[in-house]
Structure formats: structure tokens, C-alpha cells
Amino acid sequence: MVKLVIFDLDGTLINSIADLSAAANYALAQAGIKGHTVQEYTKMVGHGVRKMIENALERSLKRFPTDDLTERVLKDFTAYYIDHIDVHTKPYPGMVDLLKELNKRKVKLAVASNKFQEGAEKLVYGLFPGIDFVVVLGNREGLPLKPSAEVVDHVLERAVVNREDCMFVGDSATDVKTAHNAGVPCIGVTWGFRPESDLVAAGADHIARSATELAALLR
């Protein structure tokens, strides 16, 4: 029986791509650099905001950006994004009810995201009020990003749950790799930022195409 569910955040619990795109394009514009479409940003997210900014700059400049330019754009992105983090960002359909049901069943919940810690916490606690999470884990000092197994190990330690009683839920190959690196099964969800084929190729243990299918897999 599943006693702990670790959720990815962006593309799994919430649709945040419009606000991420707007903030990135604002920061690029401040540097006089052309931005990108929302669809293009779906291919850049998932590895932390610094990597997203590096990817956006490289696509615009047709070369890898300097550290100084990356830092300047990243600073503008973070300042804008934290003030506009939930303009368009919303939970995916059915996710609030699913989390409430898991809470009711005494299944422990956690979030493991590569988003910077302040942003992850602001979105989780702002969009899911009243939901009990054991830990909301974002990009923080002293802990590597996904797909490191240390991310899952840290959550398991905080939740005091055995590895065999845990399930990881995410929308990308990075999430599948994170789970498998830690010896935990993963449910890939298809409503996020990556195609189902990526999840299948990465070896997702299960595929959920709706919140209803996900709920059934977590029973």
C-alpha cells in the first residue's frame, strides 16, 4: 500500500508555463534579447531556472551565454517571477480533490521540484491551502537537483516512510530517473510539459492520462 506520494510540481500538480514564459521573456527583454513562445519554453523547463535561462539565451543568441549575462538575466527573471508567480498558474483539473482524498486516507504527501525553494513554497501553500505536505522540497543549498536520488532520500527521511511504500509522480523523464535512481516506482502523467513518449522511453512504471487514472493507481 502506498504510504507516501512524492509529486513533481510544475507540469504535474500545476500548470505554470505561462507565468514562467512571461517572466523569462521580461528578463530577456531587459537585456535587449528576443524572447520565445510558451510552447518553446515547455522544452526548456524542468532542470532549474538557471538552466532554463541558459537555454533561452542560447536559443536567442545562437551561442552559449557568458556567466555575467546569465546572472543578470536570472536576477531580473527571479525578481519579476516572484511578484507574478501565480497570475496564470493554476492546479491541473482534479489535483486539489486528489490531494484532499490522499490526506483523508492518511497518505503522506511531499513535493520535490527543481524550482527555487521560495517559489516552490509560495505556489504549493498558495494554491493548495489546507493540504498537509510533509515537506516541499525545491532547489536549495546543500541538496542536488533531480534526478539525484538524494532528493527522494531526503523526503523519505523527513516522512519516516520505507522506500517500498513510496510512489513518485511526475511529467518528465527527469522525474522517472529521479524515482528509479532512488529505487522508487514512478507514475508518469501526460498532462504536463513533456510528451507521453518521453515517459515511456524513460521507463515509467505506470502512465496516468487523467487525475481519475492517477487516483486509481494510488489506491
C-alpha positions as CSV (number, residue, x, y, z in Angstrom):
1,M,0.0,0.0,0.0
2,V,1.3,3.5,-0.9
3,K,2.0,5.4,2.3
4,L,3.9,8.4,0.7
5,V,3.4,10.1,-2.6
6,I,6.1,12.5,-3.9
7,F,4.8,14.9,-6.5
8,D,6.8,16.9,-9.0
9,L,5.3,20.4,-9.1
10,D,5.4,22.2,-12.5
11,G,3.7,20.2,-15.1
12,T,2.3,17.7,-12.6
13,L,0.4,19.5,-9.8
14,I,0.3,22.9,-11.5
15,N,0.3,24.4,-15.0
16,S,2.8,27.2,-14.6
17,I,4.3,27.5,-18.1
18,A,2.5,30.8,-18.9
19,D,4.0,32.7,-15.9
20,L,7.4,31.1,-16.4
21,S,7.4,32.2,-20.0
22,A,6.3,35.7,-19.2
23,A,9.0,36.2,-16.6
24,A,11.7,34.8,-18.8
25,N,10.7,37.0,-21.8
26,Y,10.6,40.0,-19.5
27,A,14.1,39.3,-18.3
28,L,15.3,38.7,-21.8
29,A,13.7,42.0,-23.0
30,Q,15.5,43.9,-20.2
31,A,18.8,42.7,-21.8
32,G,17.5,43.6,-25.3
33,I,17.2,39.9,-26.3
34,K,14.4,38.3,-28.2
35,G,12.1,36.0,-26.3
36,H,10.4,32.7,-27.1
37,T,6.9,31.2,-27.3
38,V,5.2,29.4,-24.5
39,Q,5.5,26.1,-26.5
40,E,9.2,26.6,-26.8
41,Y,9.6,27.1,-23.1
42,T,8.0,23.7,-22.4
43,K,11.2,22.2,-23.8
44,M,13.4,24.3,-21.5
45,V,11.9,23.8,-18.1
46,G,12.5,21.1,-15.6
47,H,16.1,21.5,-14.7
48,G,16.0,24.6,-12.5
49,V,15.6,28.2,-13.5
50,R,19.3,28.8,-14.2
51,K,19.3,26.1,-16.8
52,M,16.1,27.5,-18.3
53,I,17.6,30.9,-18.7
54,E,20.8,29.5,-20.2
55,N,18.7,27.6,-22.7
56,A,16.6,30.6,-23.5
57,L,19.7,32.8,-24.0
58,E,21.4,30.1,-26.1
59,R,18.4,29.8,-28.4
60,S,18.2,33.6,-28.9
61,L,21.9,34.3,-29.3
62,K,22.8,31.1,-31.2
63,R,25.7,30.6,-28.8
64,F,26.2,29.7,-25.1
65,P,25.8,32.8,-22.9
66,T,28.5,34.3,-20.7
67,D,28.1,33.8,-16.9
68,D,27.7,37.6,-16.4
69,L,24.8,37.7,-18.9
70,T,23.2,34.7,-17.4
71,E,23.4,36.1,-13.9
72,R,22.0,39.4,-15.0
73,V,19.0,37.9,-16.8
74,L,18.5,35.3,-14.0
75,K,18.3,38.2,-11.4
76,D,15.7,40.0,-13.5
77,F,13.7,36.8,-14.0
78,T,13.6,35.9,-10.3
79,A,12.6,39.4,-9.3
80,Y,9.8,39.6,-11.8
81,Y,8.7,36.0,-11.4
82,I,8.3,36.0,-7.6
83,D,5.9,39.0,-7.9
84,H,3.9,37.5,-10.8
85,I,4.2,33.8,-9.9
86,D,0.5,33.0,-9.9
87,V,-1.0,35.3,-12.4
88,H,-2.0,32.4,-14.7
89,T,-0.7,29.4,-12.7
90,K,-3.4,27.1,-11.5
91,P,-3.7,23.4,-10.3
92,Y,-4.4,20.9,-13.0
93,P,-8.0,19.7,-13.1
94,G,-8.7,17.2,-10.3
95,M,-5.5,17.7,-8.4
96,V,-6.9,19.5,-5.4
97,D,-9.6,16.8,-4.9
98,L,-7.0,14.1,-5.3
99,L,-4.7,15.7,-2.7
100,K,-7.6,16.1,-0.3
101,E,-8.5,12.5,-0.7
102,L,-5.0,11.3,-0.1
103,N,-4.8,13.5,3.1
104,K,-8.1,11.9,4.2
105,R,-6.7,8.4,3.7
106,K,-3.6,9.4,5.8
107,V,-1.3,9.1,2.8
108,K,1.7,11.3,3.3
109,L,2.4,13.9,0.6
110,A,5.5,15.7,-0.5
111,V,6.7,17.9,-3.3
112,A,10.1,17.5,-5.0
113,S,10.8,20.3,-7.5
114,N,13.8,21.8,-9.2
115,K,12.1,25.2,-8.9
116,F,13.9,27.6,-6.5
117,Q,12.8,27.0,-2.9
118,E,10.9,30.3,-2.3
119,G,8.9,29.9,-5.5
120,A,8.0,26.2,-4.8
121,E,6.8,27.0,-1.3
122,K,4.8,30.1,-2.4
123,L,3.0,28.1,-5.1
124,V,2.3,25.0,-3.1
125,Y,1.0,26.8,0.0
126,G,-0.8,29.4,-2.0
127,L,-2.6,27.1,-4.5
128,F,-3.2,24.2,-2.1
129,P,-4.3,25.8,1.1
130,G,-5.4,23.3,3.8
131,I,-3.4,20.4,2.2
132,D,-0.9,18.8,4.5
133,F,2.5,18.2,3.0
134,V,5.3,16.6,4.9
135,V,7.9,18.6,3.0
136,V,8.0,20.9,0.0
137,L,11.5,20.5,-1.5
138,G,12.8,22.9,-4.1
139,N,16.3,23.9,-5.3
140,R,18.1,24.6,-2.1
141,E,21.7,24.9,-0.9
142,G,23.2,21.6,0.1
143,L,20.9,19.4,-1.9
144,P,21.4,18.4,-5.6
145,L,18.7,18.8,-8.1
146,K,16.7,15.9,-9.6
147,P,17.5,13.3,-10.9
148,S,19.7,12.8,-7.9
149,A,18.5,10.0,-5.6
150,E,19.3,12.3,-2.7
151,V,16.1,14.3,-3.4
152,V,13.9,11.2,-2.7
153,D,16.2,10.1,0.2
154,H,15.7,13.4,1.9
155,V,11.9,13.2,1.6
156,L,11.8,9.6,2.8
157,E,13.8,10.6,5.9
158,R,11.5,13.5,6.6
159,A,8.4,11.4,6.1
160,V,9.7,8.4,8.1
161,V,8.5,6.0,5.3
162,N,10.2,3.0,3.8
163,R,11.2,3.1,0.2
164,E,8.9,0.3,-0.8
165,D,5.9,2.2,0.5
166,C,6.6,5.3,-1.7
167,M,5.4,6.4,-5.2
168,F,6.8,9.2,-7.3
169,V,4.5,11.2,-9.7
170,G,5.9,13.4,-12.4
171,D,5.6,14.6,-16.0
172,S,9.1,14.2,-17.3
173,A,11.9,11.7,-17.9
174,T,13.8,13.6,-15.2
175,D,11.1,12.6,-12.7
176,V,11.2,8.9,-13.8
177,K,15.0,8.9,-13.5
178,T,14.8,10.5,-10.1
179,A,12.5,7.9,-8.8
180,H,14.4,5.0,-10.3
181,N,17.8,6.3,-9.1
182,A,16.3,6.1,-5.6
183,G,14.7,2.7,-6.1
184,V,11.1,4.0,-6.1
185,P,8.4,3.4,-8.8
186,C,7.1,6.3,-10.8
187,I,3.8,7.2,-12.4
188,G,4.2,9.4,-15.4
189,V,1.4,11.9,-16.1
190,T,0.6,13.0,-19.6
191,W,-1.0,16.5,-19.0
192,G,2.3,18.2,-18.3
193,F,5.2,19.7,-20.4
194,R,6.5,16.5,-22.0
195,P,5.0,14.0,-24.4
196,E,3.9,10.6,-23.3
197,S,6.6,9.1,-25.5
198,D,9.3,10.6,-23.3
199,L,7.8,9.0,-20.2
200,V,7.5,5.6,-21.9
201,A,11.1,5.8,-23.2
202,A,12.4,6.7,-19.7
203,G,10.7,3.6,-18.3
204,A,7.8,5.0,-16.3
205,D,6.2,2.2,-14.3
206,H,2.7,3.5,-14.9
207,I,1.1,6.1,-17.1
208,A,-1.8,8.3,-15.9
209,R,-3.7,10.3,-18.5
210,S,-6.1,12.0,-16.1
211,A,-6.5,12.7,-12.4
212,T,-9.0,9.9,-12.2
213,E,-6.5,7.4,-13.6
214,L,-3.8,8.7,-11.2
215,A,-6.2,8.3,-8.2
216,A,-6.8,4.7,-9.2
217,L,-3.1,4.0,-9.4
218,L,-2.6,5.4,-5.9
219,R,-5.3,3.3,-4.3
